[in-house]
Amino acid sequence: MFFDATSPNYSLFALPIMYILTLMPHWYAVSMCMVQNGWKNENPRTFVTQLAARPILGTKKMEHTPAERRVLRAEACQQNGFENLPIFGIALFCGLVADLPGYMMNTMAALYLLFRVTFTILYIFVDSHAMSLLRSFSFFGQVALYMAFFMQAAFVVASRS
């Protein structure tokens, strides 16, 4: 239904899904902080910056706890999502302008979201170098899908001339 030759183009539904997926790491970080030692909602960016800088400044412990590292990775994951959301939106827009077939747009959007979910889970929960390489692989999968959108659209637009 979503991936056959006669499928309507549902790919734009991936944008709100991506936006919600981008917010989820922050909500997770806030909930972790609320359970641990409190979230400073009066100025959350300062709270995260101070948490990140604490070992450098030499206050309290010299290293982050595993929970603190997870909070910092979750916040970084959210930032990465906000940085990538516009690129994904532009890629979808290029596919729409080129009038790429619905099945192709749906497939690429679904694969992008699959890579993004994998990236998010690995970003937040993986704390080892070896496993972080899987996160990098899922990020490169997202980049490959951007390029596929852009290239497919470019070929279609170029063939119109």
Phi, psi and chi 1 to 4 in degrees:
 res  aa     phi    psi   chi1   chi2   chi3   chi4
   1 MET       -  -43.5 -178.8  165.5  128.8      -
   2 PHE   -91.3  -20.9  -64.1  108.4      -      -
   3 PHE  -123.4   13.6  -52.4  110.1      -      -
   4 ASP   -98.2  171.1   63.8   23.8      -      -
   5 ALA   -61.0  -22.8      -      -      -      -
   6 THR  -101.8   10.8   61.0      -      -      -
   7 SER   -66.1  137.6  -66.0      -      -      -
   8 PRO   -67.7  160.9  -11.7   21.4      -      -
   9 ASN   -86.3  106.6 -174.5  -12.8      -      -
  10 TYR  -101.7    6.7  -65.3  109.2      -      -
  11 SER   -61.1  -28.3   64.0      -      -      -
  12 LEU   -66.2  -19.7  -73.7  179.9      -      -
  13 PHE   -64.8  -18.4  -72.8  109.4      -      -
  14 ALA   -68.4  -25.2      -      -      -      -
  15 LEU   -65.4  -51.1  -74.4  173.7      -      -
  16 PRO   -66.3  -31.2   14.2  -22.5      -      -
  17 ILE   -64.2  -43.8  -66.3  168.7      -      -
  18 MET   -63.1  -39.6  171.1   57.9  179.1      -
  19 TYR   -63.5  -46.1 -173.0   76.0      -      -
  20 ILE   -64.0  -41.5  -68.9  168.0      -      -
  21 LEU   -61.3  -33.3 -177.5   59.2      -      -
  22 THR   -70.6  -33.5  -63.5      -      -      -
  23 LEU   -76.0  -28.1  -65.0  174.4      -      -
  24 MET   -58.2  -40.7  -69.3  174.6   74.5      -
  25 PRO   -60.8  -36.8  -25.0   34.6      -      -
  26 HIS   -64.3  -45.8  174.1   69.0      -      -
  27 TRP   -59.8  -38.9  -63.3  -25.6      -      -
  28 TYR   -63.7  -45.6  175.8   75.3      -      -
  29 ALA   -61.9  -43.5      -      -      -      -
  30 VAL   -61.0  -45.7  169.6      -      -      -
  31 SER   -63.4  -38.0   67.7      -      -      -
  32 MET   -63.0  -43.8  -82.7 -168.6   66.7      -
  33 CYS   -66.9  -37.8  -73.0      -      -      -
  34 MET   -62.4  -39.0  -61.7  -74.8  -87.9      -
  35 VAL   -72.6  -41.2  168.5      -      -      -
  36 GLN   -75.3  -70.8  -61.9  -76.2  -35.1      -
  37 ASN  -148.8   16.9   56.9    0.6      -      -
  38 GLY    98.8  144.4      -      -      -      -
  39 TRP  -107.6  131.8  175.2  -99.5      -      -
  40 LYS   -90.1   84.9  -53.8  -65.5 -174.1 -141.3
  41 ASN   -74.4  -14.8 -156.7   49.7      -      -
  42 GLU   -62.5  -34.5  -58.5   79.5   11.7      -
  43 ASN  -151.3   78.6 -163.2  -21.1      -      -
  44 PRO   -64.4  -33.9   18.3  -27.0      -      -
  45 ARG   -68.5  -38.0  -69.8 -173.9 -176.3 -154.9
  46 THR   -65.3  -40.8  -60.5      -      -      -
  47 PHE   -57.3  -47.7  172.5   74.6      -      -
  48 VAL   -66.7  -41.2  172.3      -      -      -
  49 THR   -62.4  -43.8  -58.8      -      -      -
  50 GLN   -66.3  -38.5  -72.6  172.5  -18.4      -
  51 LEU   -62.3  -44.7  177.3   61.7      -      -
  52 ALA   -64.5  -37.7      -      -      -      -
  53 ALA   -85.3  -12.4      -      -      -      -
  54 ARG   -51.0  -48.9 -166.3 -160.4   65.5 -124.3
  55 PRO   -65.2  -32.0  -22.5   33.2      -      -
  56 ILE   -68.4  -39.0  -62.6  166.4      -      -
  57 LEU   -76.2  -12.2  -61.6  173.9      -      -
  58 GLY    78.8   15.8      -      -      -      -
  59 THR   -90.8  147.8   57.0      -      -      -
  60 LYS    54.0 -132.4  -66.4 -172.4  179.7  178.9
  61 LYS   -73.4  154.7  -58.3  176.0 -125.2   79.6
  62 MET   -86.1  -13.4  -68.1  -53.7  -70.1      -
  63 GLU  -131.3  154.1  -70.5 -172.0   24.8      -
  64 HIS   -74.0  147.5  -70.7  111.1      -      -
  65 THR   -74.2  163.6   66.2      -      -      -
  66 PRO   -56.0  -38.7  -28.7   36.8      -      -
  67 ALA   -65.8  -41.0      -      -      -      -
  68 GLU   -65.1  -39.9  -70.0  169.3  -23.1      -
  69 ARG   -62.1  -38.9  -72.3 -166.5  -53.7  -90.0
  70 ARG   -65.6  -41.5 -172.8  173.7  -64.5  160.2
  71 VAL   -60.6  -46.0  165.6      -      -      -
  72 LEU   -64.9  -38.4  -68.2  170.5      -      -
  73 ARG   -67.7  -38.1  -73.7 -167.4  -49.1  -88.1
  74 ALA   -63.0  -43.1      -      -      -      -
  75 GLU   -65.8  -39.2  -70.4  -63.6  -46.7      -
  76 ALA   -66.5  -36.6      -      -      -      -
  77 CYS   -63.2  -41.7 -177.4      -      -      -
  78 GLN   -62.0  -44.9  177.0 -169.6    8.9      -
  79 GLN   -60.3  -42.9 -175.0   61.9   40.1      -
  80 ASN   -60.3  -39.2 -179.9  -82.3      -      -
  81 GLY   -63.2  -42.5      -      -      -      -
  82 PHE   -66.1  -32.2  -75.4  137.6      -      -
  83 GLU   -71.0  -31.3  -66.2  162.0   -4.4      -
  84 ASN   -92.8  -20.3  -79.3  -84.5      -      -
  85 LEU   -56.7  -46.5 -174.8   58.5      -      -
  86 PRO   -62.8  -37.6  -17.8   26.7      -      -
  87 ILE   -63.8  -43.4  -58.3  168.0      -      -
  88 PHE   -62.0  -43.9 -179.0   52.3      -      -
  89 GLY   -61.1  -42.1      -      -      -      -
  90 ILE   -66.3  -39.1  -68.2  168.0      -      -
  91 ALA   -61.6  -44.6      -      -      -      -
  92 LEU   -62.0  -42.3  -73.6  173.7      -      -
  93 PHE   -60.5  -43.3 -180.0   72.1      -      -
  94 CYS   -60.7  -40.5  -71.9      -      -      -
  95 GLY   -63.9  -37.7      -      -      -      -
  96 LEU   -68.6  -43.2  -69.1  172.3      -      -
  97 VAL   -61.5  -40.0  167.3      -      -      -
  98 ALA   -77.5   -8.6      -      -      -      -
  99 ASP    58.8   46.2 -159.3   24.3      -      -
 100 LEU   -63.5  149.1  -66.2  179.2      -      -
 101 PRO   -59.4  147.3  -13.9   21.5      -      -
 102 GLY   -55.5  -43.5      -      -      -      -
 103 TYR   -62.2  -36.7   75.0   90.8      -      -
 104 MET   -69.7  -45.4 -177.8 -178.0  -67.1      -
 105 MET   -62.9  -43.7  -64.9  -73.5  -70.0      -
 106 ASN   -63.0  -43.6  -63.8  -19.7      -      -
 107 THR   -63.9  -47.3  -59.6      -      -      -
 108 MET   -66.4  -38.6  -71.5 -164.6  -68.1      -
 109 ALA   -66.1  -42.3      -      -      -      -
 110 ALA   -64.7  -42.3      -      -      -      -
 111 LEU   -64.5  -40.5  -74.0  171.4      -      -
 112 TYR   -58.5  -47.9  175.1   82.8      -      -
 113 LEU   -63.9  -36.4  -69.9  173.3      -      -
 114 LEU   -63.0  -46.7 -179.6   63.8      -      -
 115 PHE   -61.2  -39.2  -83.5  116.7      -      -
 116 ARG   -68.8  -40.8 -167.9   68.9 -152.1  179.3
 117 VAL   -62.5  -44.9  166.2      -      -      -
 118 THR   -60.4  -46.8  -57.0      -      -      -
 119 PHE   -57.1  -45.8  176.3   84.0      -      -
 120 THR   -62.8  -47.8  -60.9      -      -      -
 121 ILE   -61.5  -46.3  -68.3  167.2      -      -
 122 LEU   -66.8  -38.3  -67.9  171.0      -      -
 123 TYR   -61.6  -45.1 -154.2  139.0      -      -
 124 ILE   -75.8  -43.6  -65.1  170.3      -      -
 125 PHE  -100.6  -10.3  -64.6  104.1      -      -
 126 VAL   -97.1  127.4  167.2      -      -      -
 127 ASP  -122.3   14.3 -160.3   15.9      -      -
 128 SER  -117.8  152.2   72.2      -      -      -
 129 HIS   -63.0  -46.5  173.8   72.5      -      -
 130 ALA   -59.2  -45.5      -      -      -      -
 131 MET   -73.3  -24.9  -69.0  -63.0  -71.0      -
 132 SER   -66.3  -21.0   73.5      -      -      -
 133 LEU   -65.9  -30.4  -62.1  175.7      -      -
 134 LEU   -64.8  -38.1  -69.6  174.8      -      -
 135 ARG   -61.4  -43.8 -178.6 -171.6   75.7 -140.4
 136 SER   -62.6  -38.9  -64.9      -      -      -
 137 PHE   -61.7  -42.9  175.5   76.3      -      -
 138 SER   -68.0  -32.4   67.3      -      -      -
 139 PHE   -66.4  -43.9 -178.8   78.4      -      -
 140 PHE   -64.8  -29.4  -71.3  125.8      -      -
 141 GLY   -62.2  -40.3      -      -      -      -
 142 GLN   -63.1  -44.3  -65.9  169.5   60.8      -
 143 VAL   -62.2  -41.9  171.8      -      -      -
 144 ALA   -61.4  -37.6      -      -      -      -
 145 LEU   -69.5  -37.6  -76.4  165.1      -      -
 146 TYR   -56.7  -49.5  -66.3  148.2      -      -
 147 MET   -62.7  -36.6  -65.9  -58.0  113.1      -
 148 ALA   -63.1  -45.0      -      -      -      -
 149 PHE   -57.4  -52.0  -89.2  108.0      -      -
 150 PHE   -62.0  -44.4  -67.6  135.1      -      -
 151 MET   -69.2  -44.3  -64.2  -54.9  -66.9      -
 152 GLN   -59.3  -45.3  -71.2  -66.9  -32.4      -
 153 ALA   -63.5  -41.9      -      -      -      -
 154 ALA   -62.6  -42.5      -      -      -      -
 155 PHE   -63.4  -41.8  -74.1  129.4      -      -
 156 VAL   -66.0  -46.4  168.7      -      -      -
 157 VAL   -63.7  -42.3  169.5      -      -      -
 158 ALA   -63.3  -33.6      -      -      -      -
 159 SER   -74.4  -14.3   70.6      -      -      -
 160 ARG   -75.2  -21.2  -69.2 -179.2 -170.5  160.6
 161 SER   -77.0      -  -57.5      -      -      -
